Amino acid sequence: MRFCHACTMPLNDQTENSKAKNFCKHCADADGKLQPREQVQKGVAGWMTEWQGVDFETAMKRADHFLKAMPAFAED
């Protein structure tokens, strides 16, 4: 199974694939290029507010930490 290198969305479902080989339709633009980190972070934070039941500010902080571990945004 393949996963988005920015948010970990499974890429095995055609509905989540984008023109990009390693990014889902939520993290890539129409040309298949990775969206800016801030935009991806907002998307991940929105998912976290629903999944974890936290406020958006807390979710943004958690999303920031989460993205640091993703290949697309990894920090050494």
C-alpha positions as CSV (number, residue, x, y, z in Angstrom):
1,M,0.0,0.0,0.0
2,R,1.2,3.5,-0.8
3,F,0.7,6.6,1.3
4,C,0.8,10.4,0.7
5,H,4.3,11.7,1.6
6,A,2.8,14.8,3.1
7,C,-0.2,13.6,5.2
8,T,-0.2,9.7,5.1
9,M,-3.5,9.4,3.2
10,P,-3.7,6.0,1.6
11,L,-3.1,6.2,-2.1
12,N,-4.5,2.9,-3.1
13,D,-8.0,4.3,-3.6
14,Q,-8.4,6.0,-7.0
15,T,-10.5,8.8,-5.4
16,E,-7.5,9.9,-3.3
17,N,-4.9,9.9,-6.1
18,S,-3.8,13.0,-7.8
19,K,-1.5,13.7,-10.7
20,A,1.4,13.4,-8.3
21,K,2.9,10.0,-7.7
22,N,3.5,10.5,-3.9
23,F,0.8,13.0,-2.9
24,C,-2.9,12.7,-2.4
25,K,-5.4,15.1,-4.1
26,H,-5.6,17.1,-0.8
27,C,-1.9,17.8,-0.7
28,A,-1.2,18.3,-4.4
29,D,-2.4,21.0,-6.7
30,A,-4.1,20.4,-10.1
31,D,-0.7,20.0,-11.7
32,G,0.5,17.4,-9.2
33,K,2.8,19.7,-7.3
34,L,2.9,19.7,-3.5
35,Q,0.8,22.5,-1.9
36,P,2.6,24.9,0.4
37,R,3.3,23.5,3.9
38,E,0.9,26.0,5.5
39,Q,-2.0,24.8,3.3
40,V,-1.3,21.2,4.0
41,Q,-1.0,22.0,7.7
42,K,-4.4,23.6,7.7
43,G,-5.9,20.5,6.0
44,V,-4.3,18.1,8.5
45,A,-5.4,20.4,11.4
46,G,-9.0,20.2,10.0
47,W,-8.8,16.4,10.0
48,M,-7.4,16.5,13.6
49,T,-10.3,18.7,14.9
50,E,-12.8,16.1,13.7
51,W,-10.8,13.0,14.6
52,Q,-9.3,14.2,18.0
53,G,-12.1,16.6,19.0
54,V,-9.6,19.4,19.7
55,D,-9.9,23.1,18.9
56,F,-8.3,24.4,15.7
57,E,-5.4,26.1,17.5
58,T,-4.4,22.9,19.2
59,A,-4.8,21.0,16.0
60,M,-2.5,23.4,14.2
61,K,0.2,22.8,16.8
62,R,-0.2,19.1,16.5
63,A,-0.3,19.2,12.7
64,D,3.0,21.2,12.8
65,H,4.7,18.4,14.8
66,F,3.1,15.7,12.6
67,L,4.3,17.3,9.3
68,K,7.9,17.5,10.6
69,A,8.0,13.7,10.4
70,M,6.5,13.4,6.9
71,P,9.0,12.9,4.0
72,A,7.7,15.9,2.2
73,F,8.4,18.2,5.1
74,A,11.0,16.3,7.2
75,E,13.3,18.3,9.3
76,D,16.7,16.8,10.3
